[in-house]
Amino acid sequence: MEDLLHMSALIQLRIDGELHELEVLPNATLLDVLRDEVGKKGTHMGCRTGHCGACTVMIDGKVAKSCITLAASLPRATITTIEGLQQDGEMGPIQQAFWDEAGLQCGYCAPGILLSTAELLADNHQPSAAEVDQALAGNLCRCTGYQSIKRAVHSACVRMYPDQETGIEEG
Amino acid sequence: MSTSQADSKGYVGKFVRTKEGRAPLLGKAKYTNDYTFAGQLYAHILRSPHASAVINSVDVSGAKKVAGVRLVMSGREVAEYTNPITDYLDPAVFGGKSADIRPMAVDRAWCFGQPVAIVVADDANIARYAASRIQVDYTPLEAVTDAEQALAEDAPRVVPEWDDNLLMYVPFVFGDTDSAFASAAHVVSTEVGIHRFSTQPMETRCYNAVWEHDTESITLYATSQNPHPLRLVLAETLRMPENKIRIIASTIGGAFGMKMHGHPEESLLCLMAKLTGRPVKWVESREECLLIGAREQRHYLEMAFDDEGRMLGLRDRFYANLGAPSACPGWGMAFLTGLTMPGPYRVRDIDVQVHAVNTNKPSWNAARGYGKESTAIALELAMDHAARQLGMSPVELRLKNFIRHDEFPYGSPTGLMYDSGDYGGALSKALDAINHEDWLEKQAQALAEGRYIGIGVAFELTPEGGAIPGTMVAGYDSSTVRVGPDGTVRVLTGITSPGTGNATGIAQIVADELGVDIDHIEVLQGDTNASPYGFGNYSGRSTIVGGGSAALAAQDVRKMIDKVAAALLEVDLEALEFQDGLYFGRGKPGTPLSFAEVCYAAYTRAYDVALCIEPPLEVTRTFRPPSIRHTPDKNGHINPYPSYSNAAYVSVCEVDRETGKVELLAISAAHDCGKVINPVLVEGQACGAIGFGLGGVLSEEITFDEGGRQLTRSFVDYVMPRMSDVPDITMVHHDSPNPDTYLGLKGAGEAGVGGSAAAVVNSVNNALQPLGVLIHDLPLSPPRVWAAIQAAEGGH
């Protein structure tokens, strides 16, 4: 592909805290750049049409489907992948909650489920069940029937905001 | 001596987590697509745009000119290097027809999406582009896409050499159905149309074949549920000795039957690696994944009842639309649908006729439930229909006809030997769990307000852990337990995990049998060079035979360690005590020995204290469930299953009269999977299966145009449940231990699909009863429900 490099764009991404300068082709998706150029294999391909959410990352703090995001559209951005959720080498509170509740089974959908949960809980300390549904509406899971995921999101909320009187409200 | 085996102090029966579940949460799990090797090449497969066509020529010259292309082959060229793909389950073993299944179409395409040519290139985009430069000259033929039409005498033949399109006809005919129907007070006919829907794991299939130049062998990294049997198929297809092929099935992102083998890409990728001498990877697109179908059946049921509602006879003639012939085991689902009749009911006079029909749709593969979900859907919709006709409640009619809990073991008319169960008890528990009485009140209130709430029940029997004589569906499996000189434990299993957590369950069992900390146990699965020969993951078998064989091996290793400990402590075995990881002699003062110290002695003192054992501390054992019987009884029946899990389901829904949209309000399930090793993981399995069931009957559907071209190409068209579509599921256990397995295990994982699906449909029809609407053609998608409501209202 070297002969196509004259078409490439230079982008600067801070990915999970580490700065990367990358030459990307105009048609390269963020998913392929993350997986193949940066080695972030924790971000997964499920459909390439933006429906399943296995490729979810955070771009400047907001979740996005990396399979339908062109890397060249992000000349400068901060990206958080599932691999950036650890804190000081330990599982972060959301990961710990999903671990404690056996929130996932095969784990292929984890990037989307965990990052969508992170986005929700970042500024909503007491989400209603409907808000959880809404926040995770872009993420398909085929293993759990979502029951354990709901439990885990609740548990993550309690972990992150122990001073709140209740976690997720019913209804 | 005292032991700490599998008692209340141990891990079995508790919610335990092991490292197995940690890697995916960190983004560190290695799925097949995460492996990339030096010199990696990528394949793209060109597929037939026609359901049926003669292939006049395949001109690959245009593709070969594209820079970066390494190899291009047509089906005819591939056929020179390969044998037909060996069937996972040969229909001929069951009296059916066999076809030559080639990795790619040769001269004729028999379904939309069949591989026609393959390109291998330096990257996936180049391969895809180059494939568009291949010129294929087709003469399209008339396609047959409906199973019943495919049986017409003048129907086009899917396999030109065959006399008809009937892959297999199986009658399950027992007793005297004619007399039963002649003496019946009521006969209820029900026609049930089950549509084509699929498993669609979040991880699509992926194969990365590596040619090993030093050993002239192939290593295939594969999304495979059954690495050892796949290895044999590849050996036969590729004309290679089996010991020159290694399969590595790493972390799998869901399988649900779809990753059982027979797929053309498995052997194709190996051939590409062999011919290029380089690693070649193929990642299935979602569009390709959606080609793999399952379940489409039309049932014509008749049930005969006496005047008290006892079922006297059952007739069911059904037609399964299998699509084109395939080496995958999907077709066997149709056989199982028949074999599992009449499910949980006591009726003895049955006439069930299975028509397994090939058409020009893409092929099936195995799908969670493996045909037993279709038995449940057909039977349970018909039972509700019968209850309406007889003026009985659906619960009352079922309770009257269930096999009673004191009748086990129970020989079914088709020859299955149900091990245990309490079907009536399970149904009562499921009704209590959802507060059935409250919902009846709410339903009446809602109706008075012009809203339509429905309550539906259903029951599901799922024989699991199957073994079919003369096939690689083997029933038994093996595990190795290896304790190192430092006392840490490696378990190698012949079963695999598609992401279900069975490695955790096996670690719990081994930890209890050895009396060690579960963190000292590593479970390795899915590498044919490391694991004992095994049959992998299918039929809810993994914990029954994987856990059972690991328990036997661990018990044997533990006996060896005990002997060495007794020798070291200079006490009799009877006086040996083991507590909290320490060995000591009863009535013998002195320093206790740690488990690790004893293990070290077993390795290092083979000529004195360890003379009493044969080192190393490693045992391989097989668990062969004793209740499987392949010697026919006097009726010619075999019992292919060791375990008959079962469950009752209740669904509550509300149907929007204006839009036809079904909203599920609550679901309950009472599940009998025998002894529970890890309650949270088992419930996770059941809830996942329920998600399959409700998605399957409410929104998931694979459709075709009249010419047999598939219309469902992405998740825009294939609508799977999202979080808001799944209500809270109340799960209760109603366990009756299996008398014939380790600790009383039954299978888990398959139960949930058919029972929940049927309960949901029954709840929708219950909701719509006041409108005079009854739908037995699935799925109950909003347009279909809306149209049925409109039709009923138009008829007023």
Interface residues (C-beta under 8 A of the other chain):
Chain A: M1 D36 K40 K41 G42 T43 H44 M45 G46 C47 R48 T49 H51 C52 A54 T81 I82 E83 L85 Q86 M91 Q95 F98 W99 D100 E101 A102 L104 Q105 C106 G107 Y108 C109 A110 P111 L114 A130 V132 D133 Q134 L136 A137 N139 L140 C141 R142 C143 T144 G145 Y146 Q147 S148 I149 K150
Chain B: F15 R17 G21 R22 A23 P24 L25 L26 G27 K28 A29 K30 Y31 N33 D34 T36 D123 T199 Q200 P201 M202 E203 T204 T251 I252 G253 G254 F256 V283 S285 R286 P498 G499 T500 G501 V680 L681 E683 G684 Q685 C687 G688 A689 I690 G691 F692 S714 F715 V716 M720 P721 R722 M723 S724 V726 D728 I729
